[in-house]
Amino acid sequence: MPTLRLSTLILPRLTAFFICLLLSAAAWSEYDSDRGEWQILQARYGTAEHSLDVTQRLRDLARQDITFRVSNKAFQHDPVPGVVKTLRIYARGPGGRTRTFEYVEDDIVDGNQFTSWSSGNWGQGGWDGGWGNAADDEHGDRGRWQILQARYGTGYRNIDVTQQLRELARQDNTFRVTNKLFGRDPDPGVVKTLRIFARGPNGATRTFEYGEDQMVDGARFTGWSSGSWGQGNWSGGWGHDSGSETPPGGVRIVSAQYGEGHNRLDVTSRLRSMVRDGRISIRVDNRTMGSDPAVGRPKILWVTYYVGGHGQRELKVYENEQLMLP
């Protein structure tokens, strides 16, 4: 009887103990492989005016890797050609509150902050806010880059437009770059560029470039609408227009657009990647430009560039013709 009574008392406790161990092991295993605390509800890619639901595509990317770079290629579509796009990930935290994570083109998405990232067990609805509103975010201002200064023009002639940019930011989250917008044309007859010099959360500085007729999206900049930025701390002027990677006498692409009329595609990064030993020689067509922004219509490539220490130059190349620089 004593032995039976002992077994009756100990066995249930041992069973419960091993069950706890198994549950703990499972929980720690899940923690090790999936540490995020935010559950994804939905993902959209584009702009406030036109965006796509990319939840399923994001799920596919998540299963491939813990990180990826935001691009039209990653999402297999360009919802608004010629405009900088944003990936918005809407998620719910452990306390039930929601949050919007924003990543602009060329940003890196790190899945470590999202729960069940690689398994894809998320995105089953629960979000009906569409593109959402910047004011709805718990931080009120999601940008990561603090503006130090803004200049408009060319490397030869440019003006400080920090105050004008502040006024534009207070009016809207986006705007199109034009001479009229900044009140004057600093270098008549030449394609101008808006350069926004900014500092990131880790102290690194970065120059954002927008050619004429391109859209500026303030979502990437902190304090955008409040105008609480641009109080100096930038002494780089217009910045360097020929980096150490450009050989003497080599070409540096400032900006490039491909298309027809308002249907243009920003191909600046694409052309920069095609420069070899300071030179570029390519046939201008939909294949080399990566897309057809104006189907059925003849297109033009507009290029703004520098060669060596000379001033900024512009070039227009028609579709199916050859671009050769210098």
Kinemage of the C-alpha trace (Angstrom):
@kinemage 1
@onewidth
@group {chain A} dominant
@subgroup {mainchain}
@vectorlist {calphas} color= white
{ca met a 1} P 0.000 0.000 0.000
{ca pro a 2} L 2.727 2.582 0.793
{ca thr a 3} L 4.328 1.881 -2.615
{ca leu a 4} L 1.033 2.285 -4.408
{ca arg a 5} L 0.264 5.497 -2.539
{ca leu a 6} L 3.742 6.865 -3.426
{ca ser a 7} L 3.245 6.062 -7.106
{ca thr a 8} L -0.165 7.674 -7.029
{ca leu a 9} L 1.333 10.883 -5.639
{ca ile a 10} L 4.534 11.075 -7.679
{ca leu a 11} L 3.463 9.951 -11.176
{ca pro a 12} L 0.989 12.804 -11.824
{ca arg a 13} L 3.575 15.300 -10.640
{ca leu a 14} L 6.274 13.812 -12.861
{ca thr a 15} L 3.887 13.832 -15.812
{ca ala a 16} L 3.039 17.477 -15.226
{ca phe a 17} L 6.738 18.289 -14.849
{ca phe a 18} L 7.657 16.708 -18.210
{ca ile a 19} L 4.745 18.413 -19.946
{ca cys a 20} L 5.999 21.756 -18.655
{ca leu a 21} L 9.484 20.943 -19.933
{ca leu a 22} L 8.122 20.104 -23.369
{ca leu a 23} L 6.032 23.257 -23.527
{ca ser a 24} L 8.966 25.348 -22.368
{ca ala a 25} L 11.247 23.785 -24.964
{ca ala a 26} L 8.699 24.498 -27.682
{ca ala a 27} L 8.280 28.059 -26.493
{ca trp a 28} L 12.028 28.687 -26.362
{ca ser a 29} L 12.441 27.088 -29.774
{ca glu a 30} L 9.828 29.462 -31.163
{ca tyr a 31} L 11.489 32.381 -29.398
{ca asp a 32} L 14.865 31.528 -30.871
{ca ser a 33} L 13.506 31.280 -34.411
{ca asp a 34} L 10.940 34.044 -34.234
{ca arg a 35} L 11.647 36.829 -31.777
{ca gly a 36} L 9.401 39.539 -33.237
{ca glu a 37} L 6.584 41.043 -31.239
{ca trp a 38} L 4.578 42.606 -34.091
{ca gln a 39} L 2.064 40.516 -36.036
{ca ile a 40} L 1.657 41.635 -39.645
{ca leu a 41} L -1.916 42.437 -40.681
{ca gln a 42} L -1.346 43.703 -44.214
{ca ala a 43} L 1.309 45.180 -46.503
{ca arg a 44} L 0.921 47.751 -49.280
{ca tyr a 45} L 3.430 49.157 -51.780
{ca gly a 46} L 3.197 52.432 -53.688
{ca thr a 47} L 2.091 55.944 -52.769
{ca ala a 48} L -0.906 57.480 -51.030
{ca glu a 49} L -2.511 58.074 -54.431
{ca his a 50} L -1.906 54.573 -55.818
{ca ser a 51} L -0.784 51.482 -53.925
{ca leu a 52} L -1.042 47.704 -54.198
{ca asp a 53} L -1.767 45.023 -51.619
{ca val a 54} L 1.521 43.065 -51.503
{ca thr a 55} L 0.802 40.919 -48.447
{ca gln a 56} L 1.194 37.647 -50.344
{ca arg a 57} L 4.344 38.815 -52.095
{ca leu a 58} L 5.804 39.904 -48.747
{ca arg a 59} L 5.020 36.443 -47.390
{ca asp a 60} L 6.970 34.876 -50.278
{ca leu a 61} L 9.938 37.186 -49.636
{ca ala a 62} L 9.828 36.418 -45.906
{ca arg a 63} L 10.065 32.683 -46.574
{ca gln a 64} L 13.193 33.252 -48.673
{ca asp a 65} L 15.184 35.394 -46.249
{ca ile a 66} L 15.060 37.315 -42.954
{ca thr a 67} L 15.958 40.560 -44.796
{ca phe a 68} L 15.427 42.026 -48.253
{ca arg a 69} L 15.776 45.355 -50.073
{ca val a 70} L 12.662 47.298 -51.105
{ca ser a 71} L 12.435 47.709 -54.882
{ca asn a 72} L 10.025 47.403 -57.792
{ca lys a 73} L 11.805 44.192 -58.720
{ca ala a 74} L 11.204 42.687 -55.274
{ca phe a 75} L 7.451 43.287 -55.603
{ca gln a 76} L 7.429 42.470 -59.325
{ca his a 77} L 5.547 45.649 -60.186
{ca asp a 78} L 5.921 49.431 -60.318
{ca pro a 79} L 2.556 50.897 -59.246
{ca val a 80} L 3.601 54.523 -59.905
{ca pro a 81} L 6.429 54.856 -62.485
{ca gly a 82} L 8.794 57.758 -61.952
{ca val a 83} L 7.839 58.300 -58.315
{ca val a 84} L 9.621 57.112 -55.155
{ca lys a 85} L 7.480 54.386 -53.602
{ca thr a 86} L 7.032 53.158 -50.043
{ca leu a 87} L 6.354 49.763 -48.495
{ca arg a 88} L 3.928 50.040 -45.574
{ca ile a 89} L 3.597 47.096 -43.205
{ca tyr a 90} L 0.616 47.328 -40.857
{ca ala a 91} L 1.034 45.282 -37.684
{ca arg a 92} L -0.489 44.641 -34.253
{ca gly a 93} L 1.607 44.493 -31.082
{ca pro a 94} L 1.216 42.305 -28.006
{ca gly a 95} L -0.926 44.924 -26.260
{ca gly a 96} L -3.350 45.109 -29.171
{ca arg a 97} L -2.118 48.472 -30.451
{ca thr a 98} L -1.398 48.856 -34.166
{ca arg a 99} L 1.626 50.384 -35.834
{ca thr a 100} L 2.709 51.210 -39.377
{ca phe a 101} L 6.264 50.357 -40.452
{ca glu a 102} L 7.479 52.317 -43.482
{ca tyr a 103} L 10.330 51.482 -45.836
{ca val a 104} L 11.139 53.567 -48.921
{ca glu a 105} L 12.789 52.201 -52.044
{ca asp a 106} L 16.287 50.847 -51.398
{ca asp a 107} L 15.656 50.462 -47.637
{ca ile a 108} L 16.352 47.090 -45.983
{ca val a 109} L 13.438 45.282 -44.299
{ca asp a 110} L 14.473 43.220 -41.265
{ca gly a 111} L 11.939 40.518 -40.416
{ca asn a 112} L 13.293 40.031 -36.886
{ca gln a 113} L 10.785 42.497 -35.456
{ca phe a 114} L 7.769 40.588 -36.808
{ca thr a 115} L 6.343 37.434 -35.287
{ca ser a 116} L 6.085 34.281 -37.458
{ca trp a 117} L 8.019 36.094 -40.196
{ca ser a 118} L 9.493 33.099 -42.000
{ca ser a 119} L 6.510 30.825 -41.470
{ca gly a 120} L 4.123 33.266 -43.133
{ca asn a 121} L 1.456 32.755 -40.459
{ca trp a 122} L 0.232 36.331 -40.677
{ca gly a 123} L -1.624 38.736 -42.940
{ca gln a 124} L -5.008 37.080 -42.535
{ca gly a 125} L -6.822 40.411 -42.379
{ca gly a 126} L -7.751 42.523 -39.410
{ca trp a 127} L -6.729 45.756 -41.139
{ca asp a 128} L -9.208 47.990 -42.949
{ca gly a 129} L -7.328 51.293 -42.964
{ca gly a 130} L -6.243 51.165 -46.603
{ca trp a 131} L -3.054 53.163 -47.133
{ca gly a 132} L -3.603 54.762 -43.749
{ca asn a 133} L -2.810 58.228 -42.515
{ca ala a 134} L 0.521 59.546 -41.282
{ca ala a 135} L -1.173 61.017 -38.234
{ca asp a 136} L -2.450 57.610 -37.178
{ca asp a 137} L 0.962 56.230 -36.313
{ca glu a 138} L 1.822 56.090 -32.630
{ca his a 139} L 4.960 58.114 -33.272
{ca gly a 140} L 3.147 60.680 -35.397
{ca asp a 141} L 6.162 60.964 -37.701
{ca arg a 142} L 7.694 57.756 -39.011
{ca gly a 143} L 10.626 59.083 -41.010
{ca arg a 144} L 14.136 58.032 -40.045
{ca trp a 145} L 16.143 60.864 -41.624
{ca gln a 146} L 16.496 64.333 -40.088
{ca ile a 147} L 16.898 67.076 -42.686
{ca leu a 148} L 19.986 69.259 -42.229
{ca gln a 149} L 19.723 71.439 -45.315
{ca ala a 150} L 18.178 71.538 -48.800
{ca arg a 151} L 19.674 73.053 -51.952
{ca tyr a 152} L 18.258 73.412 -55.467
{ca gly a 153} L 20.129 73.884 -58.733
{ca thr a 154} L 23.264 72.403 -60.256
{ca gly a 155} L 26.835 71.894 -59.116
{ca tyr a 156} L 27.681 75.183 -60.832
{ca arg a 157} L 24.774 77.305 -59.502
{ca asn a 158} L 22.565 76.303 -56.590
{ca ile a 159} L 20.622 78.021 -53.802
{ca asp a 160} L 19.669 77.186 -50.221
{ca val a 161} L 15.932 76.264 -50.225
{ca thr a 162} L 15.665 74.887 -46.699
{ca gln a 163} L 13.039 77.451 -45.665
{ca gln a 164} L 10.993 76.957 -48.854
{ca leu a 165} L 11.119 73.197 -48.291
{ca arg a 166} L 9.884 73.698 -44.721
{ca glu a 167} L 6.887 75.682 -45.997
{ca leu a 168} L 6.097 73.024 -48.615
{ca ala a 169} L 6.319 70.290 -45.989
{ca arg a 170} L 3.744 72.043 -43.824
{ca gln a 171} L 1.316 72.098 -46.763
{ca asp a 172} L 1.553 68.506 -47.946
{ca asn a 173} L 3.352 65.193 -47.513
{ca thr a 174} L 4.355 65.123 -51.194
{ca phe a 175} L 5.132 67.638 -53.938
{ca arg a 176} L 6.640 67.810 -57.421
{ca val a 177} L 9.991 69.522 -58.009
{ca thr a 178} L 9.757 72.618 -60.278
{ca asn a 179} L 11.437 76.035 -60.659
{ca lys a 180} L 8.146 77.752 -59.836
{ca leu a 181} L 7.963 75.858 -56.576
{ca phe a 182} L 11.205 77.365 -55.255
{ca gly a 183} L 10.540 80.877 -56.564
{ca arg a 184} L 13.450 81.117 -58.992
{ca asp a 185} L 15.557 79.286 -61.555
{ca pro a 186} L 19.165 79.249 -60.285
{ca asp a 187} L 20.641 77.950 -63.558
{ca pro a 188} L 18.398 78.786 -66.579
{ca gly a 189} L 18.318 76.317 -69.448
{ca val a 190} L 19.785 73.473 -67.374
{ca val a 191} L 18.009 70.578 -65.668
{ca lys a 192} L 18.089 71.234 -61.919
{ca thr a 193} L 18.178 68.917 -58.923
{ca leu a 194} L 16.833 69.227 -55.399
{ca arg a 195} L 19.325 67.857 -52.903
{ca ile a 196} L 18.180 67.138 -49.352
{ca phe a 197} L 21.044 66.508 -46.938
{ca ala a 198} L 19.972 64.456 -43.919
{ca arg a 199} L 21.286 62.547 -40.899
{ca gly a 200} L 20.037 59.079 -39.913
{ca pro a 201} L 19.431 57.616 -36.447
{ca asn a 202} L 22.951 56.151 -36.323
{ca gly a 203} L 24.593 59.482 -37.195
{ca ala a 204} L 25.293 58.634 -40.827
{ca thr a 205} L 24.585 61.376 -43.402
{ca arg a 206} L 22.869 60.825 -46.726
{ca thr a 207} L 22.013 62.958 -49.760
{ca phe a 208} L 18.568 62.502 -51.341
{ca glu a 209} L 18.362 63.698 -54.965
{ca tyr a 210} L 15.221 64.633 -56.903
{ca gly a 211} L 15.350 65.853 -60.494
{ca glu a 212} L 12.894 68.308 -62.017
{ca asp a 213} L 9.344 66.903 -62.259
{ca gln a 214} L 10.093 64.163 -59.722
{ca met a 215} L 7.905 63.651 -56.634
{ca val a 216} L 9.280 64.196 -53.121
{ca asp a 217} L 7.712 62.029 -50.407
{ca gly a 218} L 8.201 63.463 -46.913
{ca ala a 219} L 7.337 60.165 -45.226
{ca arg a 220} L 11.013 59.213 -44.993
{ca phe a 221} L 11.992 62.364 -43.060
{ca thr a 222} L 11.438 62.847 -39.343
{ca gly a 223} L 9.582 65.985 -38.237
{ca trp a 224} L 8.540 66.603 -41.864
{ca ser a 225} L 5.208 68.400 -41.402
{ca ser a 226} L 6.232 70.137 -38.174
{ca gly a 227} L 9.230 71.774 -39.854
{ca ser a 228} L 11.402 71.057 -36.812
{ca trp a 229} L 14.533 70.453 -38.870
{ca gly a 230} L 17.094 72.246 -41.039
{ca gln a 231} L 18.762 74.146 -38.212
{ca gly a 232} L 22.193 73.793 -39.778
{ca asn a 233} L 24.912 71.276 -38.878
{ca trp a 234} L 25.625 70.793 -42.571
{ca ser a 235} L 28.724 72.373 -44.088
{ca gly a 236} L 29.102 70.261 -47.193
{ca gly a 237} L 27.544 72.817 -49.544
{ca trp a 238} L 26.323 71.146 -52.734
{ca gly a 239} L 28.426 68.110 -51.926
{ca his a 240} L 30.925 66.228 -54.028
{ca asp a 241} L 29.903 65.489 -57.583
{ca ser a 242} L 32.610 63.018 -58.383
{ca gly a 243} L 33.336 60.327 -55.849
{ca ser a 244} L 36.587 58.438 -55.478
{ca glu a 245} L 35.054 55.540 -57.408
{ca thr a 246} L 34.855 57.715 -60.564
{ca pro a 247} L 38.141 57.776 -62.528
{ca pro a 248} L 39.533 61.177 -63.614
{ca gly a 249} L 37.632 62.232 -66.718
{ca gly a 250} L 34.953 59.604 -66.038
{ca val a 251} L 31.218 60.151 -66.119
{ca arg a 252} L 28.996 60.542 -63.069
{ca ile a 253} L 25.235 60.201 -63.578
{ca val a 254} L 23.343 62.847 -61.597
{ca ser a 255} L 19.810 61.895 -62.660
{ca ala a 256} L 18.067 60.080 -65.492
{ca gln a 257} L 14.465 59.661 -66.599
{ca tyr a 258} L 13.016 57.457 -69.343
{ca gly a 259} L 9.600 57.784 -70.917
{ca glu a 260} L 7.272 60.185 -72.694
{ca gly a 261} L 5.511 63.275 -71.318
{ca his a 262} L 4.445 62.713 -67.732
{ca asn a 263} L 4.814 58.939 -68.095
{ca arg a 264} L 8.424 58.778 -67.007
{ca leu a 265} L 10.493 56.276 -65.085
{ca asp a 266} L 13.373 57.276 -62.810
{ca val a 267} L 16.328 55.204 -64.057
{ca thr a 268} L 19.105 57.049 -62.225
{ca ser a 269} L 20.236 54.064 -60.152
{ca arg a 270} L 19.972 51.790 -63.164
{ca leu a 271} L 22.262 53.938 -65.305
{ca arg a 272} L 24.748 54.428 -62.468
{ca ser a 273} L 25.068 50.637 -62.181
{ca met a 274} L 25.926 50.450 -65.899
{ca val a 275} L 28.927 52.775 -65.669
{ca arg a 276} L 32.161 50.840 -66.139
{ca asp a 277} L 35.561 52.464 -65.578
{ca gly a 278} L 34.009 55.892 -65.854
{ca arg a 279} L 32.228 55.153 -69.138
{ca ile a 280} L 28.770 54.050 -70.224
{ca ser a 281} L 27.723 52.704 -73.629
{ca ile a 282} L 24.252 51.175 -73.939
{ca arg a 283} L 21.350 50.935 -76.366
{ca val a 284} L 18.343 52.849 -75.017
{ca asp a 285} L 15.262 50.636 -75.064
{ca asn a 286} L 12.673 49.129 -72.719
{ca arg a 287} L 14.932 46.185 -71.925
{ca thr a 288} L 17.940 48.205 -70.815
{ca met a 289} L 15.721 50.700 -68.961
{ca gly a 290} L 13.921 47.883 -67.166
{ca ser a 291} L 10.347 48.798 -68.094
{ca asp a 292} L 8.042 50.451 -70.637
{ca pro a 293} L 6.507 53.520 -68.958
{ca ala a 294} L 4.564 54.604 -72.080
{ca val a 295} L 3.380 51.530 -73.981
{ca gly a 296} L 3.015 52.036 -77.714
{ca arg a 297} L 4.643 55.478 -77.731
{ca pro a 298} L 8.217 56.510 -78.677
{ca lys a 299} L 10.247 57.296 -75.577
{ca ile a 300} L 13.207 59.474 -74.667
{ca leu a 301} L 16.000 59.125 -72.114
{ca trp a 302} L 16.939 62.387 -70.353
{ca val a 303} L 20.321 62.246 -68.618
{ca thr a 304} L 21.977 64.819 -66.365
{ca tyr a 305} L 25.656 64.066 -65.777
{ca tyr a 306} L 29.166 65.294 -64.975
{ca val a 307} L 32.393 64.406 -66.764
{ca gly a 308} L 35.554 64.920 -64.750
{ca gly a 309} L 35.777 68.365 -63.215
{ca his a 310} L 33.557 70.024 -65.825
{ca gly a 311} L 30.120 71.468 -65.116
{ca gln a 312} L 26.815 69.627 -65.187
{ca arg a 313} L 25.548 68.653 -68.628
{ca glu a 314} L 22.303 67.303 -70.072
{ca leu a 315} L 21.695 64.824 -72.859
{ca lys a 316} L 18.589 63.556 -74.628
{ca val a 317} L 18.684 60.137 -76.303
{ca tyr a 318} L 15.769 58.714 -78.272
{ca glu a 319} L 14.542 55.142 -77.901
{ca asn a 320} L 16.598 52.575 -79.849
{ca glu a 321} L 19.545 54.951 -80.119
{ca gln a 322} L 22.927 54.569 -78.389
{ca leu a 323} L 23.956 56.362 -75.188
{ca met a 324} L 27.733 56.834 -75.005
{ca leu a 325} L 29.470 58.860 -72.254
{ca pro a 326} L 31.964 60.406 -72.211
